[in-house]
Amino acid sequence: MRAIIAATLLPTLLACTPAEESVGNPGETPTAEPLPLLGGYRDPADQCVRVGENAYTNQFLDDAADFVGCPEDYEGVGVFETETGAQLVAVTQGYRLYSVPRR
């Protein structure tokens, strides 16, 4: 009996799980359209790039910060975060997305 009840309730419980992680806990977040990746952030050859606006990214944009994406496997991420004061806001499509304060 308990197995039947559990099997019945499981789909309902899974439907209540949010599809995206909150900004306070950046995790893999699904997006429908590709990230609008622009040129290198600090240098044209930089692996971290500016990210433009689309329906997904506009929730993270701030007029006092740059929106930057670094590949998930980027080895210099710790240095990047320290040098720029970048705050991780999401991870999607193979990129770690950061808000980098300008001031």
QUIMO-V360207 format. One record per residue. RES is the residue in one small letter. PHI is phi in whole degrees, -180 to 180 (* if undefined). BURIAL is 1 if it has 9 or more other ideal C-beta (glycine too) atoms within 8 Angstrom, else 0. Layout:
BEGIN
res:RES phi:PHI burial:BURIAL
res:RES phi:PHI burial:BURIAL
END
This chain:
BEGIN
res:m phi:* burial:0
res:r phi:-62 burial:0
res:a phi:-64 burial:0
res:i phi:-67 burial:0
res:i phi:-64 burial:0
res:a phi:-62 burial:0
res:a phi:-64 burial:0
res:t phi:-75 burial:0
res:l phi:-81 burial:0
res:l phi:-57 burial:0
res:p phi:-60 burial:0
res:t phi:-66 burial:0
res:l phi:-65 burial:0
res:l phi:-66 burial:0
res:a phi:-67 burial:0
res:c phi:-84 burial:0
res:t phi:-75 burial:0
res:p phi:-64 burial:0
res:a phi:-75 burial:0
res:e phi:-122 burial:0
res:e phi:-75 burial:1
res:s phi:-73 burial:0
res:v phi:-63 burial:0
res:g phi:-68 burial:0
res:n phi:-134 burial:0
res:p phi:-59 burial:1
res:g phi:-147 burial:0
res:e phi:-61 burial:0
res:t phi:-123 burial:1
res:p phi:-74 burial:0
res:t phi:-133 burial:1
res:a phi:-81 burial:0
res:e phi:-115 burial:0
res:p phi:-63 burial:0
res:l phi:-66 burial:1
res:p phi:-81 burial:1
res:l phi:-82 burial:1
res:l phi:-110 burial:0
res:g phi:-72 burial:0
res:g phi:-52 burial:1
res:y phi:-75 burial:1
res:r phi:-97 burial:0
res:d phi:-154 burial:0
res:p phi:-55 burial:0
res:a phi:-92 burial:0
res:d phi:-65 burial:1
res:q phi:-71 burial:0
res:c phi:-82 burial:1
res:v phi:-126 burial:1
res:r phi:-69 burial:1
res:v phi:-119 burial:1
res:g phi:-85 burial:1
res:e phi:-96 burial:0
res:n phi:-149 burial:1
res:a phi:-61 burial:0
res:y phi:-84 burial:1
res:t phi:-74 burial:1
res:n phi:-61 burial:0
res:q phi:-71 burial:0
res:f phi:-105 burial:1
res:l phi:-71 burial:0
res:d phi:-145 burial:0
res:d phi:-69 burial:0
res:a phi:-105 burial:0
res:a phi:-147 burial:1
res:d phi:-91 burial:0
res:f phi:-106 burial:1
res:v phi:-130 burial:1
res:g phi:-119 burial:1
res:c phi:-119 burial:1
res:p phi:-55 burial:1
res:e phi:-58 burial:0
res:d phi:-95 burial:0
res:y phi:-65 burial:1
res:e phi:-74 burial:0
res:g phi:-93 burial:0
res:v phi:-61 burial:1
res:g phi:-63 burial:0
res:v phi:-66 burial:0
res:f phi:-57 burial:1
res:e phi:-62 burial:1
res:t phi:-68 burial:0
res:e phi:-68 burial:0
res:t phi:-104 burial:1
res:g phi:74 burial:0
res:a phi:-62 burial:1
res:q phi:-113 burial:0
res:l phi:-67 burial:1
res:v phi:-117 burial:1
res:a phi:-168 burial:1
res:v phi:-131 burial:1
res:t phi:-158 burial:1
res:q phi:49 burial:0
res:g phi:82 burial:0
res:y phi:-123 burial:1
res:r phi:-94 burial:1
res:l phi:-100 burial:1
res:y phi:-125 burial:1
res:s phi:-101 burial:1
res:v phi:-113 burial:1
res:p phi:-62 burial:0
res:r phi:-91 burial:0
res:r phi:-111 burial:0
END
